[in-house]
Amino acid sequence: MAGYLPGEQPRGGEFIKLNTNENPFPPSPRVFEAIRQTLTGDRLRKYPDPSGAAFRQTAGRVLGVDPDSILIGNGSDDLLTITTRAFVPEAGLVV
């Protein structure tokens, strides 16, 4: 498999290239107001449940599976890391 090849990066400092998930503009003031109205107090500063119990319970009910059989993670990279560490022995190869 070929390694990741990054996109073109401007040289010389004349331009700034944003990635596809970046925006040079701040959110709309309406977004800030919606957040203020929805999240009061310190709710925004709290970490979510690391086991994702509420999500796994709901997903299990919707999908008709045991919530304990649902693996959650912080994005696809995290899930790949978890499964690789679980199923590939140290110094092992995935072919």
BAFI-906735 format. One line per 8 residues: their letters; for each residue y, x, z of C-alpha. Coordinates in steps of 0.1 Angstrom, whole numbers, padded with zeros to 4 digits. Layout:
N
a	Y/X/Z ~ ...
END
This chain:
95
magylpge	0000/0000/0000 ~ 0034/0013/-0009 ~ 0058/0019/0020 ~ 0090/-0001/0025 ~ 0117/0008/0000 ~ 0152/-0001/0013 ~ 0178/-0017/-0009 ~ 0206/0003/-0024
qprggefi	0231/0016/0001 ~ 0267/0022/-0010 ~ 0279/0058/-0006 ~ 0314/0072/0000 ~ 0327/0047/0025 ~ 0346/0025/0000 ~ 0323/-0004/0005 ~ 0304/-0019/0034
klntnenp	0271/-0036/0025 ~ 0259/-0065/0046 ~ 0222/-0073/0050 ~ 0211/-0108/0039 ~ 0213/-0120/0075 ~ 0248/-0107/0082 ~ 0282/-0124/0078 ~ 0316/-0107/0081
fppsprvf	0331/-0139/0095 ~ 0328/-0153/0130 ~ 0312/-0187/0136 ~ 0333/-0218/0131 ~ 0353/-0229/0162 ~ 0333/-0261/0160 ~ 0301/-0240/0166 ~ 0316/-0225/0197
eairqtlt	0326/-0260/0210 ~ 0291/-0274/0203 ~ 0276/-0246/0222 ~ 0300/-0251/0251 ~ 0292/-0288/0252 ~ 0255/-0283/0251 ~ 0250/-0253/0273 ~ 0269/-0256/0306
gdrlrkyp	0269/-0231/0334 ~ 0245/-0201/0332 ~ 0219/-0218/0310 ~ 0227/-0195/0281 ~ 0222/-0164/0303 ~ 0186/-0172/0313 ~ 0155/-0157/0297 ~ 0131/-0182/0282
dpsgaafr	0096/-0187/0297 ~ 0077/-0156/0284 ~ 0045/-0176/0281 ~ 0062/-0203/0260 ~ 0043/-0230/0280 ~ 0064/-0259/0269 ~ 0063/-0248/0232 ~ 0025/-0242/0233
qtagrvlg	0019/-0276/0250 ~ 0039/-0294/0223 ~ 0025/-0274/0194 ~ -0010/-0279/0208 ~ -0005/-0317/0210 ~ 0010/-0318/0175 ~ -0017/-0296/0160 ~ -0045/-0311/0180
vdpdsili	-0056/-0277/0194 ~ -0059/-0262/0229 ~ -0025/-0248/0239 ~ -0042/-0217/0254 ~ -0054/-0208/0219 ~ -0018/-0206/0205 ~ -0003/-0171/0204 ~ 0034/-0169/0204
gngsddll	0056/-0139/0199 ~ 0091/-0127/0191 ~ 0088/-0129/0154 ~ 0061/-0118/0130 ~ 0064/-0081/0138 ~ 0056/-0089/0174 ~ 0026/-0110/0165 ~ 0013/-0083/0142
tittrafv	0017/-0057/0170 ~ -0001/-0080/0195 ~ -0031/-0087/0172 ~ -0033/-0051/0160 ~ -0034/-0038/0196 ~ -0060/-0064/0205 ~ -0084/-0059/0176 ~ -0079/-0024/0162
peaglvv	-0093/0005/0184 ~ -0070/0034/0192 ~ -0067/0057/0161 ~ -0085/0030/0141 ~ -0076/0019/0106 ~ -0071/-0014/0090 ~ -0084/-0015/0055
END
